[in-house]
């Protein structure tokens, strides 16, 4: 029976919080009660609420995984601790601590956890170095990075060291929205998340394609969370635009279709019809189980949603975990004990 592997989860464990508080007190990291099931996490004076209990309490996470029929979480840090707006040395130190902690959890619970790194992306050389350390010394499988870095799109030439290292290491790279575009018009109704998050994921995908990143690194693929934002629905518009306009050809010799065909997506669509459309259009080989655990805009129903989709048993098994397992089972350096 296929083990279910959730490829889009976040963690800021209690032990990690204590380490960050002790080692980097200037972050002002605080965790305080919000209600019986949630906390408030504050980083550098900015609060986020609600931060569900499973985000920091590992035992609660196990209970939630069992309830969701999820066997394994691919752990990544919480976006609140990317810290791209801090001094690079601070972000690099925090990344080291968080990546070490994810690796520790993976060693302690190898049947339940695998991990990917966070990187100090505002300092690309440091980011490339931390990716190398995380994969070759800690046994992590890649990294999650934001859809932009302090407003700088991912095709910016400064990020070349990161892409070169990721390609060389065959890293599993996940793109997650943050610092989303258009916030001046998205302040009401939680539109910054409802629209802003999938919008910024779409911008990131476009920049990776039209900026030539995927053309320069033919073995470097990206998983775009939240089902790829608007990409699966509007990809044909990109192909048409490249065919009829000169601007999309600036860095792209070939139709964007070949790069669209390399993008990966998680299953977070929140409805059956768009999930079936995604699987039908992208193919099951490029769709990965995802929940966005522990956040309220995620779903604890990801496994059951895939099982309910009108797809073949073979495709269902691939999405639930078979092709994720193949990626995670690639030979990596063993996690070094501390």
C-alpha positions as CSV (number, residue, x, y, z in Angstrom):
1,X,0.0,0.0,0.0
2,X,1.3,3.4,-0.9
3,X,2.6,5.5,2.0
4,X,1.0,9.0,1.9
5,X,3.6,11.8,1.8
6,X,2.5,15.4,2.4
7,X,5.0,17.6,0.6
8,X,3.8,21.0,1.8
9,X,4.0,21.4,5.6
10,X,5.5,23.9,7.9
11,X,7.1,23.7,11.3
12,X,8.4,25.9,14.0
13,X,8.9,23.4,16.9
14,X,9.0,24.4,20.5
15,X,12.6,23.3,20.8
16,X,13.5,25.4,17.8
17,X,11.8,28.4,19.2
18,X,13.8,28.1,22.4
19,X,17.1,27.8,20.4
20,X,16.3,30.9,18.4
21,X,15.3,32.8,21.5
22,X,18.6,31.9,23.1
23,X,20.9,32.2,20.2
24,X,19.3,35.2,18.4
25,X,17.5,37.3,21.0
26,X,17.3,40.3,18.8
27,X,14.6,38.5,16.8
28,X,12.3,39.0,19.7
29,X,10.7,35.6,18.9
30,X,7.7,35.0,21.1
31,X,5.0,32.3,21.3
32,X,1.9,33.2,23.4
33,X,-1.5,31.7,23.9
34,X,-4.3,32.7,21.6
35,X,-7.0,30.1,22.5
36,X,-7.0,26.4,23.4
37,X,-5.9,25.3,19.9
38,X,-3.8,28.2,18.7
39,X,-1.0,30.5,19.6
40,X,0.4,33.9,18.4
41,X,3.9,33.8,17.0
42,X,5.7,37.1,17.0
43,X,8.9,37.7,15.0
44,X,10.8,41.0,15.0
45,X,7.7,42.7,16.4
46,X,5.3,41.3,13.8
47,X,2.6,39.0,15.2
48,X,1.0,36.2,13.3
49,X,-2.3,34.6,14.4
50,X,-3.6,32.0,14.6
51,X,-0.6,29.7,14.7
52,X,-2.1,26.3,15.3
53,X,-0.8,24.1,18.0
54,X,0.5,21.4,15.6
55,X,2.9,24.0,14.1
56,X,5.0,23.9,17.3
57,X,3.9,20.8,19.2
58,X,5.3,17.7,17.6
59,X,3.1,15.3,19.5
60,X,0.0,17.2,18.4
61,X,1.3,17.1,14.8
62,X,1.5,13.3,14.9
63,X,-2.2,13.1,16.0
64,X,-3.2,15.4,13.2
65,X,-1.3,13.4,10.7
66,X,-3.0,10.2,11.8
67,X,-6.4,11.9,11.6
68,X,-5.6,13.1,8.1
69,X,-4.3,9.7,7.0
70,X,-0.9,11.1,6.3
71,X,2.1,8.9,6.9
72,X,4.9,11.4,6.4
73,X,5.4,15.1,6.5
74,X,8.1,16.8,4.3
75,X,9.0,19.5,6.8
76,X,9.8,23.1,5.9
77,X,10.0,26.2,8.1
78,X,7.2,28.6,8.6
79,X,7.2,31.6,6.3
80,X,7.3,33.8,9.4
81,X,10.9,32.7,9.9
82,X,12.3,33.1,6.4
83,X,13.6,36.4,7.7
84,X,14.6,37.8,4.4
85,X,14.2,41.3,5.7
86,X,16.8,40.9,8.4
87,X,20.6,41.3,8.2
88,X,22.0,38.5,6.2
89,X,24.1,37.2,9.1
90,X,21.0,37.0,11.3
91,X,19.0,35.2,8.6
92,X,21.9,32.8,7.9
93,X,22.3,32.0,11.6
94,X,18.5,31.4,11.9
95,X,18.6,29.2,8.8
96,X,21.4,27.1,10.3
97,X,19.5,26.6,13.5
98,X,16.2,25.7,11.8
99,X,17.8,23.4,9.3
100,X,19.7,21.6,12.0
101,X,16.4,21.2,14.0
102,X,14.5,19.8,11.0
103,X,17.4,17.3,10.4
104,X,17.2,16.3,14.1
105,X,13.5,15.7,13.9
106,X,14.0,13.6,10.7
107,X,16.7,11.5,12.5
108,X,14.4,11.0,15.5
109,X,11.3,10.1,13.5
110,X,12.5,8.8,10.1
111,X,9.2,7.1,9.3
112,X,7.2,10.3,9.9
113,X,9.5,13.1,8.7
114,X,11.7,14.2,5.8
115,X,12.9,17.7,5.4
116,X,13.9,20.6,3.2
117,X,15.9,23.6,4.1
118,X,15.3,27.3,4.5
119,X,17.9,29.6,2.9
120,X,19.1,33.2,3.5
121,X,18.0,34.2,0.0
122,X,18.9,37.9,0.4
123,X,22.5,36.8,0.4
124,X,22.6,34.3,-2.6
125,X,26.2,33.0,-2.0
126,X,25.3,32.3,1.6
127,X,22.1,30.7,0.5
128,X,23.9,28.4,-2.0
129,X,26.4,27.4,0.8
130,X,23.6,26.6,3.2
131,X,21.8,24.5,0.6
132,X,25.0,22.5,0.1
133,X,25.4,22.1,3.8
134,X,21.8,21.1,4.4
135,X,21.8,18.5,1.6
136,X,25.4,17.0,2.0
137,X,25.8,17.2,5.8
138,X,22.2,17.1,7.2
139,X,20.6,14.8,4.7
140,X,17.8,17.3,3.7
141,X,16.3,17.0,0.2
142,X,16.2,20.6,-1.1
143,X,14.7,23.9,0.0
144,X,11.6,26.0,0.2
145,X,12.0,29.6,-0.9
146,X,9.7,32.5,-1.3
147,X,8.1,33.6,-4.6
148,X,10.2,36.8,-4.3
149,X,12.9,38.1,-2.1
150,X,12.2,41.5,-0.7
151,X,10.4,42.3,-3.9
152,X,13.1,41.0,-6.1
153,X,11.8,38.4,-8.7
154,X,13.4,35.0,-8.9
155,X,14.9,35.7,-12.4
156,X,17.2,38.3,-10.9
157,X,20.8,37.5,-11.9
158,X,21.9,37.7,-8.3
159,X,20.2,34.4,-7.5
160,X,22.3,32.5,-10.1
161,X,24.5,30.9,-7.3
162,X,21.4,29.3,-5.8
163,X,20.1,27.9,-9.0
164,X,23.5,26.5,-9.9
165,X,23.9,24.8,-6.5
166,X,20.3,23.5,-6.7
167,X,20.8,22.0,-10.1
168,X,24.2,20.4,-9.2
169,X,22.6,18.9,-6.0
170,X,19.4,17.8,-7.8
171,X,17.5,19.6,-5.1
172,X,13.8,19.3,-4.5
173,X,12.9,23.0,-4.8
174,X,9.6,24.3,-3.5
175,X,8.3,27.9,-4.3
176,X,6.0,29.4,-1.7
177,X,4.3,32.8,-1.8
178,X,5.4,35.6,0.4
179,X,5.5,39.4,0.4
180,X,2.8,39.3,-2.3
181,X,2.3,41.8,-5.1
182,X,-0.6,44.2,-5.2
183,X,-1.2,44.4,-1.4
184,X,-2.4,48.0,-1.8
185,X,-5.5,46.6,-3.5
186,X,-5.8,43.4,-1.5
187,X,-6.2,44.8,2.1
188,X,-9.9,43.9,2.4
189,X,-11.6,40.5,2.8
190,X,-8.3,38.6,3.3
191,X,-7.6,39.1,-0.4
192,X,-3.9,39.2,0.3
193,X,-4.1,35.5,0.8
194,X,-7.2,34.5,-1.2
195,X,-5.8,36.2,-4.3
196,X,-2.3,37.5,-3.4
197,X,-0.8,34.1,-2.6
198,X,-1.7,32.3,-5.8
199,X,-0.9,35.5,-7.7
200,X,2.6,35.7,-6.4
201,X,3.2,32.0,-7.1
202,X,2.1,32.7,-10.7
203,X,4.6,35.6,-10.9
204,X,7.4,33.4,-9.6
205,X,6.7,30.7,-12.1
206,X,6.6,33.2,-15.0
207,X,9.9,34.7,-14.0
208,X,11.6,31.3,-13.7
209,X,10.3,30.5,-17.2
210,X,10.5,33.8,-19.1
211,X,13.7,34.8,-17.2
212,X,15.5,31.8,-18.6
213,X,16.2,30.1,-15.3
214,X,14.6,26.8,-16.3
215,X,16.2,27.0,-19.8
216,X,19.7,27.4,-18.3
217,X,19.2,24.6,-15.9
218,X,17.3,21.8,-17.8
219,X,17.4,19.4,-14.8
220,X,16.1,22.0,-12.3
221,X,12.4,21.7,-11.6
222,X,10.2,23.5,-9.1
223,X,7.1,22.6,-7.1
224,X,4.7,25.5,-7.1
225,X,2.5,25.3,-4.0
226,X,-1.3,26.0,-3.8
227,X,-1.7,24.1,-7.1
228,X,0.5,26.5,-8.9
229,X,-1.7,29.6,-8.4
230,X,-3.1,30.6,-11.8
231,X,-0.4,28.8,-13.9
232,X,-2.3,25.6,-14.9
233,X,-5.3,27.7,-16.0
234,X,-3.4,30.4,-17.9
235,X,-0.4,28.6,-19.2
236,X,-1.8,28.5,-22.7
237,X,-1.9,32.3,-22.6
238,X,1.8,32.4,-22.0
239,X,2.5,30.1,-25.0
240,X,0.3,32.3,-27.2
241,X,2.0,35.5,-26.0
242,X,5.4,34.1,-26.7
243,X,4.3,33.2,-30.2
244,X,2.9,36.6,-31.1
245,X,4.9,39.1,-29.1
246,X,8.6,39.9,-29.0
247,X,8.8,40.7,-25.2
248,X,8.4,37.2,-23.9
249,X,11.3,36.1,-26.2
250,X,13.8,38.3,-24.5
251,X,15.5,35.4,-22.6
252,X,13.6,32.5,-24.0
253,X,14.6,30.8,-27.2
254,X,11.9,28.1,-27.1
255,X,8.1,28.1,-26.4
256,X,7.3,28.3,-22.7
257,X,5.4,25.1,-23.1
258,X,8.4,22.9,-22.5
259,X,9.1,24.6,-19.2
260,X,5.4,24.6,-18.2
261,X,5.6,20.8,-18.7
262,X,8.3,20.7,-16.0
263,X,6.5,22.6,-13.3
264,X,5.2,20.5,-10.4
265,X,2.2,21.3,-8.2
266,X,0.7,20.4,-4.9
267,X,-3.0,19.3,-4.5
268,X,-4.3,22.4,-2.6
269,X,-7.3,23.4,-4.7
270,X,-10.0,23.1,-2.0
271,X,-12.4,21.6,-4.5
272,X,-12.9,18.4,-6.5
273,X,-13.3,19.9,-10.0
274,X,-10.1,22.0,-10.0
275,X,-8.1,19.2,-8.6
276,X,-9.3,16.9,-11.3
277,X,-8.5,19.6,-13.9
278,X,-5.0,20.0,-12.5
279,X,-4.3,16.3,-12.6
280,X,-5.8,15.9,-16.1
281,X,-3.9,18.9,-17.5
282,X,-0.5,18.5,-15.8
283,X,-0.5,14.7,-15.4
284,X,-0.3,12.8,-12.1
285,X,3.5,12.6,-12.3
286,X,3.7,16.3,-11.6
287,X,1.1,16.6,-8.9
288,X,2.1,16.0,-5.3
289,X,0.0,15.6,-2.1
290,X,0.0,18.9,-0.1
291,X,-1.9,20.3,2.9
292,X,-0.2,23.5,4.0
293,X,-0.3,22.1,7.5
294,X,-0.8,23.6,10.1
295,X,-2.4,26.8,8.7
296,X,-6.1,27.5,8.5
297,X,-5.8,28.1,4.7
298,X,-4.5,24.6,4.3
299,X,-6.6,21.4,4.5
300,X,-6.6,18.3,6.6
301,X,-8.6,16.5,3.9
302,X,-5.8,16.3,1.3
303,X,-5.6,12.5,1.3
304,X,-9.4,12.0,1.2
305,X,-9.7,14.6,-1.5
306,X,-7.2,12.7,-3.8
307,X,-9.0,9.4,-3.0
308,X,-12.3,11.0,-4.0
309,X,-11.0,12.4,-7.3
310,X,-12.2,10.7,-10.5
311,X,-8.7,9.4,-11.4
312,X,-7.1,6.0,-11.9
313,X,-5.8,4.0,-9.0
314,X,-2.3,4.2,-10.5
315,X,-2.5,8.0,-10.6
316,X,-4.0,8.2,-7.2
317,X,-1.0,6.2,-5.8
318,X,1.5,8.4,-7.5
319,X,0.0,11.6,-6.1
320,X,-0.5,10.2,-2.6
321,X,3.2,9.4,-2.3
322,X,4.7,7.1,-4.8
323,X,6.6,9.7,-6.8
324,X,7.4,11.8,-3.7
325,X,9.0,8.6,-2.2
326,X,11.1,8.1,-5.3
327,X,12.5,11.7,-4.9
328,X,13.0,11.4,-1.2
329,X,14.7,8.0,-1.6
330,X,17.4,9.3,-3.9
331,X,20.8,8.8,-2.4
332,X,21.6,11.7,-0.1
333,X,24.3,12.2,2.4
334,X,23.2,10.7,5.8
335,X,22.1,13.1,8.4
336,X,25.1,13.9,10.6
337,X,24.6,13.3,14.3
338,X,25.5,16.2,16.5
